[in-house]
Amino acid sequence: MNELLQRCEAELPEFMKFWEEIVNIDTGSGDTEGLRKLAGILEERLKQLGFSITRYPAKGPDSEYNIVATREGTGKKSVLLMAHMDTVFPRGTVAERPFTIKGDFAHGPGVSDCKAGIVTILHALKLIGPDGYKRATVIFNCDEEITSPSSKDIVISEGKKHDYILSYEPGGPGDTLAIARKGNAKIKISTQGKNSHAGTDPDAGINAMLELVWQVNRLRDLGDREKQTTATFTKINSGERVNVVPDKGEAWADVRASLPEEMDRLEKDLKRITSEQLLPDAKVEAELIRGRPPFPKNPVTDDLAAKAAAIYAEFGKELKGVAVGGVGDINFAYTTGAACLCRLAPPSGGPNHSPEEKNYIPAVAPRMYLSVKLIRELCA
């Protein structure tokens, strides 16, 4: 066993203790009390590592906030490391199922997504030291699970200052990295008609439901399977009473796209298709509400993934890069032009965002080793 891997394994007792501490804090998105408590703990750790701290409140001076921590070093290149503090679980979840260890897995709310990543960043930085980079910046944000409304601009502005951006979302099952993520958006279709009595005077109304269903049916092929673009209608609402012709309708679709240009194409086709109507007197509004842009497969990320795989192979482990459908802050980071890689934290062992969420403990030291050596090779 080489010296660095031994040092990583020596960090395990402290890693596990700290992991348990932060998992046992309820930090659902919008939970000001829990998020501020966790942020305070992380700030102390970062200060001990020599980082200067800047706070960015999410909604106001007394709300939860995003952390940006920076330390200057003596290396040649700069790196930004990201992980989010918020989870999808409501207050009280920790009391119901706190951090526990069962066999090779750690369990608890947010144990994998994304608190394993937070602890990995801090322990990796401890082992690297300031000679391993020109500048290291850490972003711990408080709203990733709700599309990062207060932190996406921070990710982009800070990302532009760095050569490399590494995101510490949990590794995928089978010990994988993410080398591409789809972008996401929503489609909203609204129809306006006119009420009338469905039994005695149905023709006096303008049936917003009929118009809505007609539009949704025509939009069913808006995606492009060859380009991995999907537009899946998931929610529809119209009508309040059986005996009243509905005057309003609304439908929503989930959109995913691997290619940035597909979002523009979707928007144009959406407007073109909905410009035609079944009922001339109905009103139709169609909107593509963009979320995170695509993080497409690209040669720069492929090169980073190859370097990571070579490091992992040093102790006999295989590490693959895969494209995934889920989105994350790496999608915003990619727009900065920096070299990006995602899912550097230890791999998940069960479905995140669920009571079965868990993370694979035997991968903790190898993933720590990967971070330390990868950052040194890229930046020192």
PEWO-V296579 format. One record per residue. N is the residue number from 1. PHI is phi in whole degrees, -180 to 180 (999 if undefined). OMEGA is omega as a letter, one per 30 degrees, with the letter a starting at -180 (999 if undefined). Layout:
# PEWO-V296579
n = {N | N}
phi = {PHI | PHI}
omega = {OMEGA | OMEGA}
This chain:
# PEWO-V296579
n = {1 | 2 | 3 | 4 | 5 | 6 | 7 | 8 | 9 | 10 | 11 | 12 | 13 | 14 | 15 | 16 | 17 | 18 | 19 | 20 | 21 | 22 | 23 | 24 | 25 | 26 | 27 | 28 | 29 | 30 | 31 | 32 | 33 | 34 | 35 | 36 | 37 | 38 | 39 | 40 | 41 | 42 | 43 | 44 | 45 | 46 | 47 | 48 | 49 | 50 | 51 | 52 | 53 | 54 | 55 | 56 | 57 | 58 | 59 | 60 | 61 | 62 | 63 | 64 | 65 | 66 | 67 | 68 | 69 | 70 | 71 | 72 | 73 | 74 | 75 | 76 | 77 | 78 | 79 | 80 | 81 | 82 | 83 | 84 | 85 | 86 | 87 | 88 | 89 | 90 | 91 | 92 | 93 | 94 | 95 | 96 | 97 | 98 | 99 | 100 | 101 | 102 | 103 | 104 | 105 | 106 | 107 | 108 | 109 | 110 | 111 | 112 | 113 | 114 | 115 | 116 | 117 | 118 | 119 | 120 | 121 | 122 | 123 | 124 | 125 | 126 | 127 | 128 | 129 | 130 | 131 | 132 | 133 | 134 | 135 | 136 | 137 | 138 | 139 | 140 | 141 | 142 | 143 | 144 | 145 | 146 | 147 | 148 | 149 | 150 | 151 | 152 | 153 | 154 | 155 | 156 | 157 | 158 | 159 | 160 | 161 | 162 | 163 | 164 | 165 | 166 | 167 | 168 | 169 | 170 | 171 | 172 | 173 | 174 | 175 | 176 | 177 | 178 | 179 | 180 | 181 | 182 | 183 | 184 | 185 | 186 | 187 | 188 | 189 | 190 | 191 | 192 | 193 | 194 | 195 | 196 | 197 | 198 | 199 | 200 | 201 | 202 | 203 | 204 | 205 | 206 | 207 | 208 | 209 | 210 | 211 | 212 | 213 | 214 | 215 | 216 | 217 | 218 | 219 | 220 | 221 | 222 | 223 | 224 | 225 | 226 | 227 | 228 | 229 | 230 | 231 | 232 | 233 | 234 | 235 | 236 | 237 | 238 | 239 | 240 | 241 | 242 | 243 | 244 | 245 | 246 | 247 | 248 | 249 | 250 | 251 | 252 | 253 | 254 | 255 | 256 | 257 | 258 | 259 | 260 | 261 | 262 | 263 | 264 | 265 | 266 | 267 | 268 | 269 | 270 | 271 | 272 | 273 | 274 | 275 | 276 | 277 | 278 | 279 | 280 | 281 | 282 | 283 | 284 | 285 | 286 | 287 | 288 | 289 | 290 | 291 | 292 | 293 | 294 | 295 | 296 | 297 | 298 | 299 | 300 | 301 | 302 | 303 | 304 | 305 | 306 | 307 | 308 | 309 | 310 | 311 | 312 | 313 | 314 | 315 | 316 | 317 | 318 | 319 | 320 | 321 | 322 | 323 | 324 | 325 | 326 | 327 | 328 | 329 | 330 | 331 | 332 | 333 | 334 | 335 | 336 | 337 | 338 | 339 | 340 | 341 | 342 | 343 | 344 | 345 | 346 | 347 | 348 | 349 | 350 | 351 | 352 | 353 | 354 | 355 | 356 | 357 | 358 | 359 | 360 | 361 | 362 | 363 | 364 | 365 | 366 | 367 | 368 | 369 | 370 | 371 | 372 | 373 | 374 | 375 | 376 | 377 | 378 | 379 | 380}
phi = {999 | -78 | -63 | -64 | -64 | -62 | -65 | -64 | -69 | -68 | -79 | -56 | -58 | -69 | -57 | -64 | -65 | -69 | -57 | -61 | -59 | -84 | -65 | -84 | -122 | -66 | -135 | -61 | -53 | 89 | -82 | -58 | -60 | -69 | -68 | -68 | -63 | -64 | -59 | -62 | -65 | -68 | -61 | -63 | -63 | -67 | -63 | -63 | -88 | 90 | -90 | -92 | -115 | -127 | -101 | -127 | -58 | -78 | -131 | 169 | -62 | -106 | -90 | -62 | -145 | -97 | -107 | -122 | -122 | -134 | -139 | -83 | -130 | -117 | -82 | -106 | -129 | -113 | -138 | -112 | -115 | -130 | -157 | -107 | -86 | -83 | -123 | -96 | -99 | -74 | -57 | 104 | -65 | -60 | -63 | -78 | -149 | -70 | -55 | -141 | -117 | -130 | 63 | -90 | -122 | -97 | -120 | 146 | -68 | 81 | -59 | -100 | -115 | -142 | -75 | -62 | -67 | -59 | -68 | -62 | -58 | -66 | -74 | -64 | -64 | -61 | -81 | -72 | 79 | -70 | -80 | -92 | -163 | -76 | -149 | -118 | -124 | -119 | -115 | -111 | -101 | -110 | -145 | -62 | -70 | -117 | 74 | 57 | -62 | -95 | -120 | -63 | -68 | -67 | -58 | -69 | -67 | -72 | -60 | -65 | -92 | -126 | -81 | -132 | -128 | -118 | -105 | -105 | -67 | -65 | -59 | -79 | -53 | 88 | 66 | -120 | -103 | -105 | -104 | -163 | -136 | -67 | -85 | -133 | -160 | -129 | -107 | -119 | -113 | -120 | -123 | -124 | -130 | -149 | -70 | -160 | -74 | -70 | -95 | -93 | -149 | -64 | -76 | -78 | -93 | -121 | -80 | -65 | -69 | -61 | -63 | -65 | -63 | -62 | -65 | -61 | -64 | -73 | -94 | -66 | -106 | -67 | -73 | -144 | -62 | -63 | -95 | 62 | -104 | -126 | -133 | -113 | -73 | -127 | -148 | -146 | -149 | -168 | 84 | -120 | -133 | -66 | -99 | -127 | -63 | -70 | -102 | -141 | -151 | -151 | -136 | -129 | -130 | -89 | -118 | -134 | -146 | -86 | -109 | -56 | -69 | -68 | -63 | -66 | -64 | -60 | -63 | -66 | -67 | -60 | -66 | -65 | -67 | -80 | -71 | -94 | -130 | -76 | -112 | -56 | -89 | -79 | -112 | -126 | -124 | -130 | -142 | -99 | -99 | -78 | -107 | -88 | -72 | -63 | -110 | -79 | -61 | -153 | -67 | -68 | -65 | -58 | -67 | -62 | -64 | -66 | -63 | -64 | -64 | -66 | -66 | -62 | -68 | -62 | -119 | 78 | -115 | -100 | -132 | -110 | -100 | -132 | -91 | -127 | -84 | -71 | -106 | -165 | -69 | -63 | -63 | -69 | -61 | -59 | -68 | -79 | 93 | -73 | -75 | -122 | -148 | -129 | 68 | -90 | -77 | -55 | -74 | -69 | -116 | -160 | -67 | -66 | 66 | -145 | -62 | -92 | -58 | -156 | -137 | -88 | -66 | -60 | -90 | -62 | -65 | -60 | -71 | -65 | -58 | -58 | -62 | -61 | -72 | -63 | -65 | -63 | -65 | -78 | -116 | -72}
omega = {a | a | a | l | l | l | l | l | l | l | a | a | l | l | a | l | a | l | l | a | a | l | a | l | l | a | l | l | a | l | a | a | a | a | l | l | l | a | l | l | a | l | l | l | a | l | l | l | l | a | l | a | l | l | l | a | a | a | a | a | a | a | l | a | l | a | l | a | a | l | l | l | a | a | a | a | a | a | l | l | a | l | a | a | a | l | l | a | a | l | a | a | a | l | a | a | a | l | l | l | l | a | a | a | l | a | l | a | a | a | a | a | g | a | l | l | l | a | l | l | a | l | l | l | l | a | a | a | a | l | a | a | l | l | l | l | l | l | l | a | a | a | a | a | l | l | l | a | a | a | a | l | l | l | a | a | l | a | a | a | a | l | a | l | a | a | a | l | a | l | a | l | a | l | a | l | l | l | l | l | l | l | a | l | l | l | l | l | l | l | l | l | a | l | l | l | a | a | a | a | a | a | l | a | l | a | a | l | l | l | a | a | l | l | a | a | l | a | a | a | a | l | l | a | a | l | l | l | l | l | a | l | a | a | l | a | l | l | l | a | a | a | l | l | a | l | a | l | a | l | a | l | l | a | l | a | l | a | a | a | l | l | l | l | l | a | l | a | l | l | a | a | a | l | l | a | l | a | a | a | l | l | a | l | a | a | l | a | a | l | l | l | l | l | a | l | a | a | a | l | l | l | l | a | l | l | l | a | l | l | a | a | a | l | l | l | l | a | a | l | a | l | a | a | a | a | l | a | l | l | l | a | a | a | a | a | l | l | a | l | a | l | a | l | l | a | l | l | a | a | l | a | a | l | a | a | l | a | a | a | a | l | a | a | l | l | l | l | l | a | a | a | l | a | l | a | a | a | a | 999}
